Amino acid sequence: MEQTTKPIMMFDSGIGGLTVLREARVLMPERHFTYVADDAGFPYGGWEEPALKTHVIDLFGKLLAEHDPEICVIACNTAFTLVGSDLRAAFPHMPFVGTVPAIKPAAERTRSGLVSVLATPGTVKRAYTRDLIQSFASQCGVRLVGSENLARMAEAYIRGETLSDEAVRAEIAPCFVEENGRKTDIVVLACTHYPFMANLFRKLAPWPVDWLDPAEAIARQARRLVPPLETLAPGEDIAVFTSGRPDFSTCRLMQGFGLRVV
């Protein structure tokens, strides 16, 4: 009898979660994926918290009923730091893997003791983020940098648009701190959109730092929760856009990632 398998759902406000999908496929080659981009709600950074919470919970009620995934990976720091516990409470039967800023590994690795967290304004505002710093990085100097523009810029960059070096440099400049002869040596990429721009960040940085990308750690956690299969699961990898109207360049990008837009 053929084993029935459910897809793994990847959820993001836009297309940044593709950085996590890329890693998840390496670790779970036998599984199929449903990628959901809430482009109707993008960008999440500008939402008021109560409205965003209601929006995401309502949306998941529909998504889980329609796609019935094995697990859900919330590949979005802004969403998970706000709504993660509420999602688990609202849908107790569904395992959720979240995305949180990689503050603990940054605190363990820094040599200078100066760490920056590059995030959206929403993630920077969260008590969740402050609690992570208090718990794991109280011995470090941690600068929180909430960029209003980088998520949008990353979406444009992924689609092949050219960005001005000056505009990108202005967004990342606050991450670089010099203090008593010490310099920032780690920048946490606390938005899944940002790793797509990591090479650009490296080129424009005033000095070399480690750019911490959480995608692999998220994918490893998902793998731990998903039983391995002996054979390739039947089905295909699909992409769902909540607006129902992804543009041509987005559809081409999804094809490049092996996703059929439905």
C-alpha positions in Angstrom: 0.0 0.0 0.0 1.3 3.4 -0.9 2.4 5.6 2.0 0.3 8.8 2.2 2.5 11.8 2.8 1.7 15.4 3.5 3.7 18.4 2.2 5.8 20.6 4.4 4.5 24.1 4.5 6.9 27.0 4.3 5.4 30.4 5.2 6.7 33.9 4.8 5.4 37.4 4.3 7.2 37.4 0.9 9.9 35.4 -0.9 12.6 35.6 1.8 11.6 32.2 3.1 13.1 30.7 -0.1 16.4 30.9 1.8 15.0 28.4 4.2 13.4 26.3 1.5 16.8 26.0 -0.2 18.3 24.5 3.0 15.3 22.3 3.8 15.4 20.6 0.5 19.0 19.6 1.1 18.1 17.9 4.4 14.7 16.5 3.2 15.1 15.6 -0.4 12.4 13.0 -0.3 9.7 15.5 0.8 7.5 17.9 -1.1 6.9 21.5 -0.1 4.1 24.0 -0.2 5.5 27.5 -0.2 3.1 30.2 1.0 3.9 33.9 0.4 1.6 36.3 2.1 2.3 39.0 -0.5 -1.2 40.5 0.2 0.1 41.4 3.7 3.8 42.2 2.8 5.7 43.9 4.4 4.8 42.7 7.9 7.3 45.2 9.5 4.8 48.1 9.1 1.7 46.4 10.7 0.3 47.2 14.1 0.8 44.1 16.3 -2.9 43.3 17.2 -3.9 43.6 13.5 -1.0 41.4 12.3 -1.7 38.8 14.9 -5.4 38.5 13.9 -4.4 38.5 10.2 -1.9 35.6 10.5 -4.1 33.4 12.8 -7.1 33.9 10.4 -4.9 33.1 7.4 -3.6 29.9 8.9 -7.1 28.7 9.6 -7.6 28.7 5.9 -4.2 27.5 4.9 -4.2 24.4 7.2 -7.7 23.5 6.1 -6.7 23.7 2.4 -3.2 22.2 2.4 -3.2 19.9 5.4 0.6 20.0 5.9 2.8 17.6 7.9 4.4 20.6 9.7 4.6 24.4 9.2 7.8 26.3 9.1 7.3 30.0 9.8 10.2 31.3 7.8 9.7 34.9 8.9 11.1 36.4 12.1 8.5 39.2 12.2 5.6 36.8 12.2 7.0 34.1 14.5 8.3 36.5 17.2 4.8 38.0 17.4 2.4 35.1 16.6 4.4 31.9 17.2 2.9 31.1 20.6 -0.6 32.1 19.5 -0.4 29.8 16.4 0.6 26.9 18.6 -2.3 27.6 20.9 -4.8 28.0 18.1 -3.7 24.9 16.2 -2.4 22.5 18.9 -2.4 19.5 16.5 0.0 21.2 14.1 3.8 21.2 14.7 5.3 24.7 14.1 9.0 25.4 13.5 9.8 29.0 14.1 12.4 31.6 13.1 14.0 33.6 15.8 17.0 35.9 15.7 20.3 33.9 16.0 21.3 35.8 19.1 22.5 32.8 21.1 25.0 31.5 18.5 26.2 35.1 17.9 26.9 35.6 21.6 28.8 32.3 21.7 31.0 33.2 18.7 31.8 36.9 19.1 35.4 37.7 20.0 35.0 41.5 20.3 31.8 41.2 22.4 30.0 43.6 20.0 27.1 42.0 18.0 24.5 43.7 15.8 21.0 42.3 14.9 19.8 43.4 11.5 16.0 43.0 11.5 12.7 44.6 10.6 11.3 47.3 12.9 8.7 44.7 14.0 11.3 42.2 15.2 13.3 44.9 16.9 10.2 46.0 18.9 9.3 42.6 20.1 9.7 41.7 23.8 10.7 38.2 22.5 13.9 39.7 20.9 14.8 41.6 24.1 14.3 38.4 26.1 16.7 36.5 23.8 19.3 39.2 24.4 18.7 39.1 28.2 18.9 35.3 28.3 21.9 34.7 26.0 23.8 37.9 25.3 23.7 39.9 28.5 27.6 40.0 28.5 27.7 41.4 25.0 27.0 44.8 23.5 24.1 44.1 21.2 22.8 46.8 18.8 19.3 46.2 17.3 19.0 47.7 13.9 15.5 47.8 12.5 15.6 48.5 8.8 12.4 50.0 7.2 13.5 49.3 3.7 15.7 46.2 3.4 13.0 43.6 3.1 11.5 45.5 0.1 15.0 46.0 -1.3 15.8 42.3 -1.0 12.6 41.4 -2.8 13.6 43.7 -5.7 17.2 42.3 -5.6 16.1 38.7 -5.8 14.0 39.6 -8.8 17.0 40.9 -10.6 16.6 44.7 -10.0 19.7 46.8 -9.5 20.1 48.5 -6.1 22.3 51.5 -5.5 25.3 50.8 -3.3 24.7 54.0 -1.3 21.1 52.9 -0.5 22.2 49.5 0.8 25.2 50.9 2.6 22.9 53.4 4.5 20.7 50.5 5.7 23.6 48.4 7.1 25.8 51.2 8.3 24.2 51.3 11.9 25.3 47.7 12.4 29.0 48.7 12.5 30.0 49.9 15.9 33.5 50.9 17.1 33.9 51.2 20.9 37.1 51.4 23.0 39.2 49.8 20.3 36.7 47.0 19.6 34.6 46.6 16.6 31.4 44.7 15.7 32.4 41.2 14.5 29.0 39.5 14.0 25.8 40.7 12.4 22.8 38.5 12.8 20.5 38.4 9.7 17.2 38.4 11.6 15.0 38.5 8.5 14.9 35.6 6.1 15.0 38.0 3.1 18.4 39.3 4.0 20.7 36.3 3.3 19.9 36.8 -0.4 21.9 40.0 -0.1 24.7 38.7 2.0 27.3 39.0 -0.8 26.3 42.6 -1.3 26.6 43.3 2.4 30.0 41.7 2.5 31.1 44.0 -0.4 29.8 47.1 1.1 30.7 46.5 4.8 33.3 48.9 6.3 35.2 45.9 7.7 34.7 42.1 7.6 32.2 40.5 9.9 30.4 37.2 10.2 26.9 37.4 8.8 24.8 34.8 10.6 22.1 33.2 8.5 19.6 31.1 10.5 18.2 29.2 7.5 20.2 26.0 8.0 19.4 25.8 11.8 15.7 26.2 10.9 15.9 23.4 8.3 17.6 21.1 10.8 14.9 21.6 13.3 12.2 20.9 10.7 14.1 17.7 9.7 14.0 16.5 13.4 10.2 16.8 13.4 9.6 15.1 10.0 10.0 11.3 9.8 12.2 10.3 6.9 10.7 8.4 4.0 12.3 5.4 2.1 11.2 6.8 -1.2 10.3 10.1 -2.8 6.9 11.3 -1.8 4.4 11.6 -4.6 3.3 15.1 -5.6 5.0 18.3 -6.6 6.3 21.5 -5.0 3.9 24.4 -5.2 3.9 28.1 -4.4 0.8 29.9 -3.1 0.5 33.7 -3.2 -2.2 35.2 -0.9 -2.9 38.1 -3.3 -3.6 35.6 -6.1 -1.7 37.9 -8.4 2.1 37.3 -8.4 3.8 39.2 -11.2 5.7 37.7 -14.1 9.2 38.1 -12.5 8.0 36.4 -9.3 6.5 33.5 -11.3 9.8 33.1 -13.1 11.7 33.2 -9.8 9.4 30.5 -8.4 10.0 28.3 -11.5 13.7 28.7 -10.9 13.2 27.3 -7.4 11.3 24.4 -8.8 7.9 25.6 -7.5 4.7 25.7 -9.6 2.6 28.7 -8.8 -1.0 27.7 -8.1 
